[in-house]
Structures are given as C-alpha cells and as structure tokens.
C-alpha cells in the first residue's frame, strides 16, 4: 500500500516522542475496565418505490447487538480489545443497499443496514497524558460533529479505522493527526469487498480556543484502493468555528459555522470541485432548545458531481430517513429547524428528552425541491445502565424522483440500550 510503511513509522516516532512530555509513572497499579454494550432494536420501513418493493412489503427488522471486551490500564498506558456481534431476530428486511450475493440481500424489502455479523470492533494500544494522546490499532474516531469522520454509532455494527492517531494540547492550542489504512464499514463479513475499504487516509486538525470561541482548520485526504470506490477519493480543506455565548444565567446561544472546499484526489476519474457550508444557531432556555440552520453540499455542474462525505456518521445529517447518504449529483441544500425539551427527572428516572425537527431539501443547481422531512424522537434514561428510545422519520418527495432512492419513506424505531 502506497507510503504505508513510511507513514506508519513516522506516526509511531511522533507518538513515542510525545510521551516524553509526561511525568514518569511511579508505583502504578494495573486496572481492568469491562466493556459491555447491548442494544435491542425494532425498525420498520415503509417506502414507496419501484418493483419489487411495494407498500405491502414493508421492512420489519428486530436486531440484537452486543459488544463485549475490556481495557487494561497502567499509568498513562492502556490496551483495549472489543468484539461485537449482531443477531437478526426478525429478518424481513434487506441488509445491503448494494449488490452482493448472499441470504441477507432481500430486495423485496426496503433496506435496514444492520446485517448479522461477528467482528473484532476495536483492538488498540493507547498512551494518554494531560498533553498528549497517541492511539494505534483498530479504533473509534469521531471528529467534531462527525460530519466528515465518525463511528456511525446509530447503526448496530460500528464503523472503525485501522489507524495511528496523535492528539496534543498546549494551552489553548490543539492539534490532531490521523493516518489510517482501512475504513471498517458497518456491513460486516458477508458484504465481502465492502466489509472494509483500504487506502491511504489522512485526517488533520489544528485549532485554538479563546474564551467561548473555538476555531479549527482541517484537512481530510482520502485515497481509496478499491476501484469501485475511486469516486470517493478526495481532498477537503476547510475551517470550523463554534461560539458558546451565555446571555444570562438561563439563556445560552451556540453559533456554529463551517466552510470547506473539496476536489478530486488520487485515482478519482471525476475532475470536480465543490463547496461545503454550514451555518447553525441554537438557543437553550430552561430545558428548551431551539435550533435553526442551513447546510450546503455543493455541486460542480461541469462534472455533474457533488460534495461527498463517505466517512461521516451520515444518519446525523440531512434527515433520519437517510435519503441523502450519497449527495445527489445536483447537490443538496438542507434548511432545518427544530425544538427540544429535556425533563431532568420523571419519578425515579430521567432525563426524558423529546425533540422535533423539520427539513426542507433543495438542490444546489437545477432548482429542484427534492422534498420535506419530519423527524421526532423521545428518549428516557430508565436507570444508570438502561435507556429507552422511540424515533420517527417521514420523508415526503416533491414531484418526480430526482435521484436513486428518492421516494416517500417512513421509518419507526423502538429500542432499549444497555451499557456498563
């Protein structure tokens, strides 16, 4: 793999050198932390669309996910190992949105991307001090709001990375650098070549925090090895700013802005350049939270290609019906507004959190109104280990279908989560 050996050696040298900033460990004891995380989920999908999907063949998925492992730590050092498995109890759903030959691809049903799977989720060695954290191995990586790199924690099988990552802080300044050679997808071993995507992947961030304002610059360079994924090879450079402004003892404003420019990289056969813009404002008042925002994933009309984020936790963005996991070639503008409320206590339980969000989806070019979406969610912390959640998404297409999968879609989830 191109430059793998050189970059790995360089990353390890940086990580080892960084440990010299820490004080030596004296008379430390070994500690063990068990890792147990389970989720039982029911998901149903009603989707209008071309044959063989019909209204009387709704997807109904009941899945159970279990992650188990442990972390050994000694002073600044720790070693972590974790496996995960997903069992399908009700299999009336299509586990894969792409063509693959196996018993889990059931094209008469809509997609629920939670295939049955057993996998090594994480296996990492980490050094952590007050100033430096260095991690090597298969690991979870969530950068900022996960718009560009995330663990896809909503799905039963998690996305992880085989990588070296070094994070450092010095006063108000931070730097964060990652080199990865594999993106482990959510689809598991039966997805065959889509179980993982190899390549040379670099994530760089540098920023400063001054009072209530944090500003970061970033670069994400993705160079995929698999030919069917070459169009996701890209270079993205941008900046992000967040300001948390207390207006009084009970009112707080949060303002977020981001801009990035993306273009082709490596063996990507498409020559394009497109912009990303985010502008969001949120106000918190006595448990209430109001949010409004705008997000643009731009399109290059000459190349007929749009800004893509193939490593993101995509379910967090552009509606929970997951209609825009791949940005349409005509780009995407997402205008959204939401309201939420949190009750700290409900009897002996709590918090209880409820929220509602509306999205309007337009194209970046060609003047298309794709559709509107309504999202609602209620979650309740039952005790220290258990959380219950109910969630709903309703996407309503406007006019004719404008991209693959553009169809009226309704989804409902009910789940119980357990975590030590």
C-alpha positions as CSV (number, residue, x, y, z in Angstrom):
1,X,0.0,0.0,0.0
2,X,1.4,3.4,-1.1
3,X,3.5,5.1,1.6
4,X,2.1,2.9,4.4
5,X,5.3,1.7,5.9
6,X,6.9,5.2,5.8
7,X,3.9,7.0,7.3
8,X,3.3,4.3,10.0
9,X,6.9,4.6,11.1
10,X,6.7,8.4,11.2
11,X,3.5,8.3,13.2
12,X,4.9,5.9,15.8
13,X,8.0,8.0,16.1
14,X,5.8,11.1,16.8
15,X,3.7,9.2,19.3
16,X,6.8,7.9,21.2
17,X,8.4,11.3,21.2
18,X,5.3,12.9,22.6
19,X,5.4,10.7,25.6
20,X,8.5,12.4,26.8
21,X,6.4,15.4,27.8
22,X,4.7,13.4,30.6
23,X,6.0,12.8,34.1
24,X,7.3,9.2,34.7
25,X,4.8,6.7,36.2
26,X,5.7,5.5,39.6
27,X,4.2,2.6,41.6
28,X,1.1,2.4,39.4
29,X,-1.4,-0.5,39.6
30,X,-2.9,-2.4,36.7
31,X,-6.7,-1.6,36.4
32,X,-9.2,-3.5,34.3
33,X,-12.4,-2.0,33.0
34,X,-15.0,-4.3,31.5
35,X,-16.8,-3.1,28.3
36,X,-20.4,-4.2,27.8
37,X,-22.8,-2.5,25.4
38,X,-26.1,-4.1,24.2
39,X,-28.9,-2.8,22.0
40,X,-32.3,-4.4,21.2
41,X,-34.0,-2.6,18.3
42,X,-37.1,-2.8,16.2
43,X,-37.1,-0.8,13.0
44,X,-39.8,-0.7,10.4
45,X,-39.5,1.0,6.9
46,X,-42.4,1.8,4.6
47,X,-41.1,3.0,1.3
48,X,-42.8,3.8,-2.0
49,X,-40.7,2.7,-4.9
50,X,-40.1,0.6,-8.0
51,X,-40.8,-3.2,-8.0
52,X,-40.1,-5.4,-6.2
53,X,-40.6,-3.0,-3.3
54,X,-44.3,-2.4,-2.6
55,X,-46.4,-0.9,0.2
56,X,-47.4,-4.4,1.4
57,X,-43.7,-5.5,1.7
58,X,-42.6,-3.1,4.5
59,X,-39.3,-3.9,6.1
60,X,-39.5,-5.2,9.7
61,X,-36.2,-5.7,11.5
62,X,-35.7,-6.9,15.0
63,X,-32.0,-7.0,15.8
64,X,-29.9,-7.5,18.9
65,X,-26.3,-6.1,19.1
66,X,-23.8,-7.0,21.7
67,X,-20.3,-5.6,22.3
68,X,-18.0,-7.1,24.9
69,X,-14.4,-6.5,25.7
70,X,-12.1,-5.0,28.3
71,X,-9.5,-2.3,28.8
72,X,-6.3,-2.9,30.8
73,X,-4.5,0.3,32.0
74,X,-1.3,1.0,33.8
75,X,-0.4,4.7,34.4
76,X,-0.5,6.5,31.1
77,X,-0.8,3.3,29.1
78,X,-3.8,1.2,28.2
79,X,-4.7,-1.8,25.9
80,X,-8.3,-2.3,24.7
81,X,-9.9,-5.2,22.9
82,X,-13.6,-5.4,22.0
83,X,-15.7,-7.7,19.8
84,X,-19.2,-7.1,18.5
85,X,-22.0,-9.3,17.1
86,X,-25.4,-8.6,15.7
87,X,-28.3,-11.1,15.6
88,X,-31.3,-10.7,13.3
89,X,-34.5,-12.0,15.1
90,X,-36.9,-10.8,12.5
91,X,-35.3,-10.9,9.0
92,X,-38.0,-9.2,6.9
93,X,-35.6,-6.6,5.6
94,X,-32.8,-6.0,3.1
95,X,-29.4,-5.7,4.9
96,X,-27.4,-4.3,2.0
97,X,-28.1,-1.2,-0.2
98,X,-25.6,-2.5,-2.8
99,X,-25.5,-5.7,-5.0
100,X,-24.0,-8.6,-3.1
101,X,-24.9,-12.3,-3.4
102,X,-26.0,-13.8,0.0
103,X,-29.0,-14.6,2.1
104,X,-29.1,-11.2,3.7
105,X,-29.8,-9.3,0.5
106,X,-33.6,-9.5,0.2
107,X,-34.5,-7.0,-2.5
108,X,-38.3,-7.4,-2.0
109,X,-37.9,-5.3,1.2
110,X,-36.5,-1.8,1.8
111,X,-33.0,-1.5,3.3
112,X,-32.3,-1.7,7.0
113,X,-28.5,-1.5,7.1
114,X,-28.0,-3.8,10.1
115,X,-26.7,-7.2,8.8
116,X,-26.0,-10.1,11.0
117,X,-22.3,-10.0,11.8
118,X,-19.5,-11.1,14.2
119,X,-16.4,-8.8,14.1
120,X,-13.4,-7.5,16.0
121,X,-14.6,-4.0,16.6
122,X,-11.6,-2.4,18.4
123,X,-8.1,-3.5,19.2
124,X,-5.8,-0.7,20.3
125,X,-2.9,0.4,22.3
126,X,-3.0,4.0,23.8
127,X,-0.8,6.4,25.6
128,X,-2.6,9.2,27.4
129,X,-1.2,12.1,29.4
130,X,-2.5,15.6,30.1
131,X,-0.9,17.0,27.0
132,X,-0.8,14.1,24.5
133,X,-2.9,11.1,23.5
134,X,-1.5,8.6,21.0
135,X,-3.5,5.6,19.8
136,X,-2.5,2.8,17.4
137,X,-4.7,-0.1,16.1
138,X,-8.3,-0.6,15.2
139,X,-10.1,2.3,16.9
140,X,-13.2,4.5,17.0
141,X,-12.7,8.0,15.6
142,X,-15.2,10.8,16.0
143,X,-14.0,14.2,14.8
144,X,-16.1,17.3,15.8
145,X,-19.7,16.7,14.9
146,X,-18.8,13.6,12.8
147,X,-19.7,15.4,9.5
148,X,-16.5,14.2,7.9
149,X,-15.3,11.3,10.1
150,X,-17.4,9.3,12.6
151,X,-18.2,5.9,14.0
152,X,-21.7,5.6,12.6
153,X,-22.9,4.8,16.1
154,X,-26.6,4.8,15.1
155,X,-26.2,1.5,13.2
156,X,-25.8,-1.8,15.0
157,X,-22.4,-2.5,13.6
158,X,-19.9,0.3,14.2
159,X,-17.5,1.9,11.7
160,X,-13.9,1.8,12.9
161,X,-10.5,2.6,11.5
162,X,-7.1,0.8,11.4
163,X,-5.0,3.8,12.2
164,X,-2.4,5.8,14.1
165,X,-3.8,8.9,15.8
166,X,-1.9,11.6,17.8
167,X,-3.7,14.4,19.7
168,X,-1.9,17.1,21.5
169,X,-2.8,20.2,23.6
170,X,-0.7,23.1,24.7
171,X,-2.7,25.8,26.5
172,X,-5.4,27.0,24.1
173,X,-3.9,25.3,21.1
174,X,-4.7,21.8,19.9
175,X,-3.5,19.6,17.0
176,X,-5.0,16.2,15.9
177,X,-3.5,14.0,13.3
178,X,-4.5,10.6,12.0
179,X,-3.2,8.2,9.3
180,X,-5.4,5.3,8.5
181,X,-5.0,2.3,6.1
182,X,-8.5,0.8,6.5
183,X,-12.1,2.1,6.9
184,X,-14.0,-0.8,8.5
185,X,-17.6,-0.5,7.3
186,X,-20.9,-1.2,9.1
187,X,-21.7,-4.1,6.7
188,X,-19.6,-6.9,8.1
189,X,-18.0,-10.0,6.6
190,X,-20.9,-11.0,4.3
191,X,-20.6,-7.8,2.5
192,X,-17.4,-9.2,1.0
193,X,-15.2,-6.5,-0.6
194,X,-17.4,-3.9,1.2
195,X,-16.5,-5.2,4.6
196,X,-13.6,-2.7,4.6
197,X,-12.1,-0.1,2.3
198,X,-8.3,0.1,2.1
199,X,-6.3,3.1,1.2
200,X,-4.2,6.0,2.5
201,X,-6.3,8.3,4.6
202,X,-5.1,11.4,6.4
203,X,-7.1,13.5,8.9
204,X,-5.5,16.7,10.2
205,X,-6.9,19.3,12.5
206,X,-5.4,22.3,14.3
207,X,-7.3,24.9,16.4
208,X,-7.4,27.3,19.2
209,X,-9.9,28.0,22.0
210,X,-10.2,31.6,23.3
211,X,-12.9,32.2,25.8
212,X,-16.2,31.0,24.4
213,X,-14.9,30.6,20.8
214,X,-13.2,27.6,19.3
215,X,-11.7,27.8,15.8
216,X,-10.2,24.9,13.8
217,X,-8.7,24.3,10.4
218,X,-8.9,20.9,8.9
219,X,-7.8,18.7,6.0
220,X,-9.2,15.3,5.1
221,X,-7.3,13.4,2.3
222,X,-8.9,10.2,1.1
223,X,-7.1,7.9,-1.4
224,X,-9.0,4.6,-1.8
225,X,-7.5,1.4,-3.2
226,X,-10.8,-0.2,-4.4
227,X,-11.7,0.7,-8.0
228,X,-15.5,0.8,-7.3
229,X,-14.8,3.4,-4.6
230,X,-12.4,5.6,-6.6
231,X,-15.0,8.4,-7.0
232,X,-14.8,8.9,-3.2
233,X,-11.1,9.7,-3.3
234,X,-11.0,13.4,-2.5
235,X,-9.1,16.2,-0.7
236,X,-11.1,18.5,1.6
237,X,-9.7,21.7,3.2
238,X,-11.7,23.9,5.5
239,X,-12.4,25.6,8.8
240,X,-15.0,25.4,11.6
241,X,-15.9,27.8,14.3
242,X,-18.1,27.4,17.4
243,X,-19.1,30.1,19.9
244,X,-21.0,29.3,23.1
245,X,-22.3,32.6,24.4
246,X,-24.1,32.8,27.8
247,X,-26.6,35.7,27.5
248,X,-27.8,35.3,31.1
249,X,-28.0,32.7,33.8
250,X,-30.7,30.9,32.0
251,X,-30.1,31.6,28.3
252,X,-27.2,30.3,26.2
253,X,-26.6,30.9,22.5
254,X,-24.5,28.4,20.4
255,X,-23.4,29.6,17.0
256,X,-21.6,27.2,14.6
257,X,-20.2,27.9,11.2
258,X,-18.1,25.9,8.7
259,X,-16.7,26.1,5.2
260,X,-14.8,23.6,3.1
261,X,-13.6,23.1,-0.4
262,X,-13.4,19.6,-1.9
263,X,-11.9,18.3,-5.1
264,X,-10.8,15.0,-6.6
265,X,-7.7,13.2,-5.5
266,X,-5.7,10.1,-6.3
267,X,-7.3,7.8,-8.9
268,X,-10.7,9.5,-8.8
269,X,-11.8,9.6,-12.5
270,X,-14.0,12.6,-12.0
271,X,-12.4,16.1,-12.1
272,X,-14.6,18.3,-9.9
273,X,-14.5,20.9,-7.1
274,X,-17.4,21.7,-4.8
275,X,-18.1,23.7,-1.6
276,X,-19.5,22.9,1.8
277,X,-21.2,25.4,4.0
278,X,-22.8,25.1,7.5
279,X,-24.5,27.9,9.5
280,X,-26.4,27.0,12.6
281,X,-27.8,28.8,15.7
282,X,-29.2,27.2,18.8
283,X,-30.6,28.8,22.0
284,X,-31.1,27.0,25.3
285,X,-33.5,28.2,27.9
286,X,-34.6,26.3,31.0
287,X,-34.6,22.9,29.3
288,X,-35.9,24.1,26.0
289,X,-33.6,24.2,22.9
290,X,-34.4,25.9,19.6
291,X,-32.2,25.2,16.6
292,X,-32.2,26.5,13.1
293,X,-29.6,26.0,10.4
294,X,-28.5,25.7,6.8
295,X,-26.2,23.2,5.2
296,X,-24.9,23.1,1.6
297,X,-23.2,20.2,-0.1
298,X,-22.4,21.9,-3.4
299,X,-22.3,20.6,-6.9
300,X,-19.9,21.0,-9.8
301,X,-22.2,21.4,-12.8
302,X,-19.4,20.8,-15.4
303,X,-18.5,17.5,-13.8
304,X,-22.1,16.6,-12.8
305,X,-20.7,15.6,-9.4
306,X,-21.3,16.8,-5.8
307,X,-19.5,17.1,-2.4
308,X,-19.4,13.7,-0.7
309,X,-18.6,12.6,2.9
310,X,-18.1,8.8,2.7
311,X,-16.6,8.5,6.3
312,X,-19.2,10.5,8.1
313,X,-21.8,9.4,10.6
314,X,-24.3,10.3,7.9
315,X,-27.5,9.4,9.8
316,X,-26.9,12.5,12.0
317,X,-27.3,14.8,9.0
318,X,-30.0,15.7,6.4
319,X,-32.8,13.7,8.0
320,X,-33.2,10.4,9.7
321,X,-34.9,8.8,6.7
322,X,-31.4,8.5,5.2
323,X,-32.3,9.7,1.7
324,X,-29.1,11.7,1.3
325,X,-26.3,9.2,2.4
326,X,-24.9,9.9,-1.1
327,X,-25.2,13.5,-2.2
328,X,-27.2,13.8,-5.4
329,X,-25.2,15.0,-8.4
330,X,-27.2,18.2,-8.4
331,X,-26.0,18.9,-4.8
332,X,-28.0,19.5,-1.6
333,X,-29.3,22.4,0.4
334,X,-30.8,21.5,3.8
335,X,-32.8,24.2,5.6
336,X,-33.8,22.9,9.0
337,X,-35.4,24.0,12.3
338,X,-36.0,22.0,15.5
339,X,-37.3,22.3,19.0
340,X,-36.5,20.1,22.0
341,X,-37.1,19.9,25.7
342,X,-35.4,17.9,28.5
343,X,-37.0,16.9,31.8
344,X,-34.3,16.2,34.3
345,X,-36.4,13.8,36.4
346,X,-39.5,11.7,35.7
347,X,-40.1,9.9,39.0
348,X,-37.0,7.9,39.7
349,X,-36.0,8.0,36.1
350,X,-34.5,10.7,33.8
351,X,-33.7,12.6,31.9
352,X,-36.5,12.5,29.5
353,X,-35.6,14.2,26.2
354,X,-38.0,15.0,23.4
355,X,-37.4,16.7,20.1
356,X,-38.9,17.5,16.7
357,X,-37.1,18.7,13.5
358,X,-38.3,19.8,10.1
359,X,-36.1,19.7,7.0
360,X,-36.6,21.3,3.5
361,X,-34.3,19.7,0.9
362,X,-33.4,21.6,-2.3
363,X,-30.7,21.0,-4.9
364,X,-27.7,23.3,-5.3
365,X,-28.3,23.7,-9.0
366,X,-31.1,22.9,-11.4
367,X,-33.7,24.5,-9.0
368,X,-35.1,21.2,-7.6
369,X,-37.2,20.9,-4.4
370,X,-36.4,17.3,-3.5
371,X,-38.8,17.0,-0.6
372,X,-39.5,17.7,3.0
373,X,-38.9,15.6,6.1
374,X,-40.3,15.5,9.7
375,X,-38.2,13.9,12.5
376,X,-39.3,13.2,16.1
377,X,-37.7,11.4,19.0
378,X,-38.2,10.7,22.7
379,X,-35.6,9.1,24.9
380,X,-35.8,8.2,28.6
381,X,-32.9,7.2,30.9
382,X,-34.5,4.3,32.9
383,X,-31.5,3.8,35.2
384,X,-27.7,4.1,35.1
385,X,-27.5,1.2,32.6
386,X,-30.7,1.3,30.6
387,X,-32.1,3.9,28.1
388,X,-35.3,3.6,26.0
389,X,-35.9,5.4,22.8
390,X,-38.6,5.9,20.2
391,X,-37.9,7.7,16.9
392,X,-39.8,8.6,13.7
393,X,-38.8,9.9,10.3
394,X,-41.2,10.9,7.4
395,X,-39.7,12.0,4.1
396,X,-42.2,13.3,1.5
397,X,-40.9,13.6,-2.0
398,X,-41.9,16.6,-4.1
399,X,-42.6,16.0,-7.8
400,X,-40.8,13.2,-9.7
401,X,-37.9,11.2,-8.4
402,X,-34.7,13.3,-8.6
403,X,-32.1,10.7,-7.6
404,X,-31.8,7.0,-6.8
405,X,-34.0,6.1,-3.8
406,X,-36.0,9.3,-4.0
407,X,-39.3,8.0,-2.7
408,X,-41.8,8.7,0.1
409,X,-40.3,6.9,3.1
410,X,-41.5,6.5,6.7
411,X,-39.4,4.9,9.4
412,X,-40.1,4.0,13.1
413,X,-37.6,2.8,15.7
414,X,-38.1,1.5,19.2
415,X,-35.1,0.3,21.2
416,X,-33.5,-0.4,24.6
417,X,-29.8,0.3,25.2
418,X,-27.7,-1.2,27.9
419,X,-24.2,0.0,28.8
420,X,-22.0,-0.6,31.8
